[in-house]
Amino acid sequence: MDYKAFLQNFKRVACVMSVNLKEEGDDRYLIVDANDAYKQTVVDKIENFVTNVSYTRYIPKAANFEALCDSCVLNERPIHTYFDIELYNAWMEVFLTPLDSDDPDKGMLLFSYEMNPKADIDKLADISSQTATNVIKTCLRLRENDDFQKAMNLVIADIREQCGAKRCSILLTDFEKRQYSLLCEDYGNDPTQVPLSAYLTEEFYKVIETWPRLMNKSNCFIITNKKDMDEAHKIAPEWIDSLRGDGVRSIVVFPLRSNNKTIGYIWAGNFNPADTLMIKETLSLTAFILSAEIANEQNITKMKIMSTTDLLTGVLNRNAMNNRISDDLTGKSKITEPFGVFFIDVNGLKSVNDTQGHLAGDNLLKDVASTLKELEGNTEIYRIGGDEFMIIAKETSKEEFDKMKENLLDNSERQDRAHFAVGSCHREEAVDILKAMQKADARMYKSKAEYYSRHPEYEWHSRPA
């Protein structure tokens, strides 16, 4: 059949494809013909376009695309989908329409698409009623609970049920730091399922690294049959062997992307392959929504960390200390008794800054912070000034506190390490946290004066009265 006139009437990018229903391999999916708009997207010159060749001659092989083609011709139903495709850093609206075929061994279809750099909300909302119900439920779950972790636990349980899957999980990733973590998972009450945490070793990161290759710049990765398994085995053999060993017959993995960066993955395992299109539609939109929610939560967490953490030493900062003391005094969050307080002040910092530079001075501060972090016990460590630290030792008896004090003093003047002064006060000597802080600070100041009397080579500017 001659499709030239038929295709040229299409304003969208379009081509006619054949699917060999009897054979597998690269020649199963052929481009029979295409309109000029399509040709211009895949070749430099239209005259260089060749017909009746594998689609992989022009675009990368994509298992998801092949699955859509199969579904279209086998079910003889049109397919419309809209998704974020990493290969082009754009959103693609795809249409597949079955066509009559003269050959019973071949299915024919029309493939057309449009691409835009940003998501079209109207197109995202053009979904089935079932998917709309699923996604609305997810949005409501996110809003009904102020605790983000609890909300995500409820969301992932809903998604697993919507997909009819045995397990559903979300993993967060940081490819720059080569780290990952489990955000949430659900496997119902199935006693045969093992918690995902049992598999999340350092080696599992190597599995995650294969997922972008399995997706091949597409919007997801799906296994629904032995053919899919065999293809995936070529890229991730150890993972696929593990899936087979655990009885996983189907799996779908969607990336969670924010600002053109993958921040995690959502995946479901052991679902009914007959529901694949519904699951893809549901997870595609759900992933879009969850990506924004997770990225927002991560930004809030980062801001909280930045507002309460001393960036040089990694300990808590003065703002965090002020909030902690305020919470204790108002009863909002009492410091667990018995407790004690240490004040630590770096000795010789000004002299080092003046003679060796501020980088050397910063190293002194980091060295002291490192020593304080090694202190055993239930402690909160704060940097409350340029050269001053405070430690709150919670749930610490007087005997335990004295051992901590002895440890600090033993490490306060080590050779080739930063020196520091120590002042302390246990709750037994004070009516409240403020009084304990005042006494610890005065004793630290006395310790510091004694140190400089022994080391006149260091310049010390005492505090104004």
WOPEBEL-V268676 format. One record per backbone hydrogen bond with DSSP energy under -1.0 kcal/mol. CO is the residue of the C=O (numbers start at 1). NH is the residue of the N-H. E is the energy in kcal/mol with one decimal. If there is no record, write none. Layout:
co:CO nh:NH e:E
co:CO nh:NH e:E
This chain:
co:3 nh:7 e:-2.8
co:4 nh:8 e:-2.4
co:7 nh:10 e:-2.1
co:13 nh:113 e:-1.7
co:14 nh:35 e:-2.1
co:15 nh:111 e:-3.2
co:16 nh:32 e:-2.4
co:16 nh:33 e:-1.3
co:17 nh:109 e:-2.3
co:18 nh:30 e:-2.0
co:19 nh:107 e:-2.6
co:25 nh:28 e:-1.7
co:28 nh:20 e:-2.8
co:29 nh:55 e:-1.7
co:30 nh:18 e:-2.3
co:31 nh:52 e:-2.4
co:33 nh:16 e:-2.7
co:35 nh:39 e:-2.3
co:36 nh:40 e:-2.5
co:38 nh:41 e:-1.4
co:39 nh:42 e:-1.2
co:39 nh:43 e:-2.0
co:45 nh:48 e:-2.1
co:46 nh:49 e:-2.0
co:53 nh:31 e:-3.2
co:54 nh:57 e:-2.1
co:55 nh:58 e:-1.9
co:55 nh:59 e:-1.9
co:62 nh:66 e:-2.1
co:63 nh:67 e:-2.2
co:64 nh:68 e:-2.0
co:65 nh:69 e:-2.2
co:66 nh:70 e:-2.5
co:67 nh:71 e:-2.5
co:68 nh:72 e:-2.3
co:69 nh:73 e:-2.2
co:70 nh:74 e:-2.7
co:71 nh:75 e:-2.0
co:72 nh:77 e:-1.1
co:79 nh:96 e:-2.6
co:81 nh:94 e:-3.2
co:83 nh:92 e:-3.1
co:85 nh:90 e:-1.7
co:90 nh:85 e:-3.0
co:91 nh:116 e:-2.3
co:92 nh:83 e:-2.2
co:93 nh:114 e:-1.8
co:94 nh:81 e:-2.1
co:95 nh:112 e:-2.3
co:96 nh:79 e:-2.9
co:97 nh:110 e:-2.9
co:103 nh:106 e:-1.9
co:105 nh:21 e:-2.8
co:107 nh:19 e:-2.8
co:108 nh:99 e:-2.8
co:109 nh:17 e:-2.8
co:110 nh:97 e:-2.2
co:111 nh:15 e:-2.5
co:112 nh:95 e:-2.8
co:114 nh:93 e:-2.9
co:116 nh:91 e:-3.6
co:120 nh:124 e:-2.3
co:121 nh:125 e:-1.9
co:125 nh:127 e:-1.9
co:128 nh:132 e:-2.6
co:129 nh:133 e:-2.2
co:130 nh:134 e:-2.2
co:131 nh:135 e:-2.8
co:132 nh:136 e:-2.6
co:133 nh:137 e:-1.9
co:134 nh:138 e:-1.7
co:135 nh:139 e:-2.4
co:136 nh:140 e:-2.3
co:137 nh:141 e:-2.2
co:138 nh:142 e:-1.9
co:140 nh:144 e:-1.5
co:147 nh:151 e:-2.5
co:148 nh:152 e:-2.4
co:149 nh:153 e:-2.0
co:150 nh:154 e:-1.8
co:151 nh:155 e:-2.4
co:152 nh:156 e:-2.6
co:153 nh:157 e:-1.2
co:154 nh:158 e:-2.0
co:155 nh:159 e:-2.6
co:156 nh:160 e:-2.1
co:157 nh:161 e:-1.8
co:158 nh:162 e:-2.7
co:159 nh:163 e:-2.2
co:160 nh:165 e:-2.1
co:167 nh:269 e:-2.5
co:168 nh:186 e:-2.3
co:169 nh:267 e:-2.4
co:170 nh:183 e:-2.4
co:170 nh:184 e:-1.2
co:171 nh:265 e:-2.8
co:172 nh:181 e:-2.3
co:174 nh:179 e:-2.2
co:179 nh:174 e:-2.7
co:181 nh:172 e:-3.1
co:184 nh:170 e:-2.6
co:186 nh:168 e:-2.0
co:187 nh:190 e:-1.5
co:190 nh:193 e:-1.3
co:195 nh:198 e:-2.0
co:196 nh:199 e:-2.3
co:199 nh:201 e:-2.2
co:202 nh:205 e:-1.0
co:203 nh:206 e:-1.4
co:204 nh:208 e:-2.0
co:205 nh:209 e:-2.0
co:207 nh:210 e:-1.5
co:208 nh:211 e:-1.2
co:210 nh:214 e:-2.3
co:211 nh:215 e:-2.5
co:212 nh:216 e:-1.9
co:215 nh:218 e:-1.4
co:217 nh:87 e:-2.6
co:221 nh:253 e:-2.8
co:223 nh:251 e:-2.0
co:225 nh:229 e:-2.1
co:226 nh:230 e:-2.8
co:227 nh:231 e:-2.2
co:228 nh:232 e:-2.5
co:229 nh:233 e:-2.1
co:232 nh:235 e:-1.2
co:232 nh:236 e:-2.9
co:236 nh:240 e:-2.4
co:237 nh:241 e:-2.5
co:238 nh:242 e:-1.9
co:239 nh:243 e:-2.6
co:240 nh:244 e:-2.6
co:241 nh:245 e:-2.4
co:242 nh:246 e:-1.7
co:243 nh:248 e:-2.9
co:244 nh:247 e:-1.5
co:250 nh:270 e:-3.7
co:251 nh:223 e:-2.9
co:252 nh:268 e:-2.0
co:253 nh:221 e:-2.1
co:254 nh:266 e:-2.6
co:256 nh:263 e:-3.2
co:256 nh:264 e:-1.0
co:261 nh:258 e:-2.9
co:263 nh:173 e:-2.1
co:264 nh:256 e:-3.2
co:265 nh:171 e:-2.5
co:266 nh:254 e:-3.1
co:267 nh:169 e:-2.4
co:268 nh:252 e:-2.3
co:269 nh:166 e:-2.2
co:269 nh:167 e:-1.3
co:272 nh:275 e:-2.6
co:273 nh:276 e:-1.7
co:275 nh:279 e:-2.6
co:276 nh:280 e:-2.9
co:277 nh:281 e:-2.3
co:278 nh:282 e:-2.5
co:279 nh:283 e:-3.0
co:280 nh:284 e:-2.3
co:281 nh:285 e:-1.6
co:282 nh:286 e:-2.5
co:283 nh:287 e:-3.0
co:284 nh:288 e:-1.4
co:285 nh:289 e:-2.0
co:286 nh:290 e:-3.2
co:287 nh:291 e:-2.2
co:288 nh:292 e:-1.1
co:289 nh:293 e:-1.9
co:290 nh:294 e:-3.2
co:291 nh:295 e:-2.4
co:292 nh:296 e:-2.1
co:293 nh:297 e:-2.3
co:294 nh:298 e:-2.6
co:295 nh:299 e:-2.1
co:296 nh:300 e:-2.3
co:297 nh:301 e:-2.4
co:298 nh:302 e:-2.4
co:299 nh:303 e:-2.4
co:300 nh:304 e:-2.4
co:301 nh:305 e:-2.5
co:302 nh:306 e:-2.8
co:303 nh:307 e:-2.0
co:304 nh:308 e:-1.1
co:305 nh:309 e:-1.5
co:308 nh:317 e:-2.2
co:310 nh:314 e:-2.8
co:315 nh:310 e:-3.5
co:316 nh:383 e:-3.3
co:317 nh:321 e:-1.9
co:318 nh:322 e:-2.8
co:319 nh:323 e:-2.1
co:320 nh:324 e:-2.3
co:321 nh:325 e:-2.7
co:322 nh:326 e:-2.3
co:323 nh:327 e:-2.5
co:324 nh:328 e:-1.7
co:325 nh:329 e:-2.5
co:326 nh:330 e:-2.3
co:327 nh:332 e:-1.0
co:327 nh:333 e:-1.7
co:336 nh:395 e:-1.9
co:338 nh:396 e:-2.9
co:339 nh:427 e:-2.5
co:340 nh:393 e:-2.8
co:341 nh:425 e:-2.0
co:342 nh:391 e:-2.5
co:343 nh:423 e:-2.3
co:344 nh:389 e:-3.5
co:345 nh:421 e:-3.0
co:348 nh:352 e:-2.0
co:349 nh:353 e:-2.7
co:350 nh:354 e:-2.5
co:351 nh:355 e:-2.4
co:352 nh:356 e:-3.0
co:357 nh:361 e:-1.5
co:358 nh:362 e:-2.7
co:359 nh:363 e:-1.8
co:360 nh:364 e:-1.5
co:361 nh:365 e:-2.0
co:362 nh:366 e:-2.4
co:363 nh:367 e:-2.1
co:364 nh:368 e:-2.4
co:365 nh:369 e:-2.4
co:366 nh:370 e:-2.2
co:367 nh:371 e:-1.9
co:368 nh:372 e:-2.4
co:369 nh:373 e:-2.1
co:372 nh:375 e:-1.2
co:377 nh:379 e:-1.3
co:378 nh:394 e:-2.7
co:380 nh:392 e:-2.4
co:381 nh:316 e:-2.0
co:382 nh:390 e:-2.6
co:387 nh:346 e:-2.8
co:388 nh:384 e:-1.6
co:388 nh:385 e:-1.3
co:389 nh:344 e:-2.9
co:390 nh:382 e:-2.9
co:391 nh:342 e:-2.4
co:392 nh:380 e:-1.9
co:393 nh:340 e:-1.7
co:397 nh:401 e:-2.8
co:398 nh:402 e:-2.3
co:399 nh:403 e:-1.5
co:400 nh:404 e:-1.9
co:401 nh:405 e:-2.4
co:402 nh:406 e:-2.3
co:403 nh:407 e:-2.1
co:404 nh:408 e:-2.3
co:405 nh:409 e:-2.5
co:406 nh:410 e:-2.3
co:407 nh:411 e:-1.3
co:412 nh:420 e:-1.9
co:414 nh:417 e:-1.5
co:419 nh:347 e:-2.5
co:421 nh:345 e:-1.8
co:423 nh:343 e:-3.0
co:425 nh:341 e:-2.8
co:426 nh:429 e:-2.3
co:427 nh:430 e:-1.6
co:432 nh:436 e:-2.0
co:433 nh:437 e:-2.3
co:434 nh:438 e:-2.4
co:435 nh:439 e:-2.3
co:436 nh:440 e:-2.4
co:437 nh:441 e:-2.6
co:438 nh:442 e:-2.1
co:439 nh:443 e:-2.2
co:440 nh:444 e:-2.1
co:441 nh:445 e:-2.3
co:442 nh:446 e:-1.9
co:443 nh:447 e:-2.1
co:444 nh:448 e:-2.4
co:445 nh:449 e:-2.2
co:446 nh:450 e:-2.0
co:447 nh:451 e:-1.8
co:448 nh:452 e:-2.1
co:449 nh:453 e:-1.6
co:450 nh:454 e:-1.1
co:455 nh:458 e:-1.8
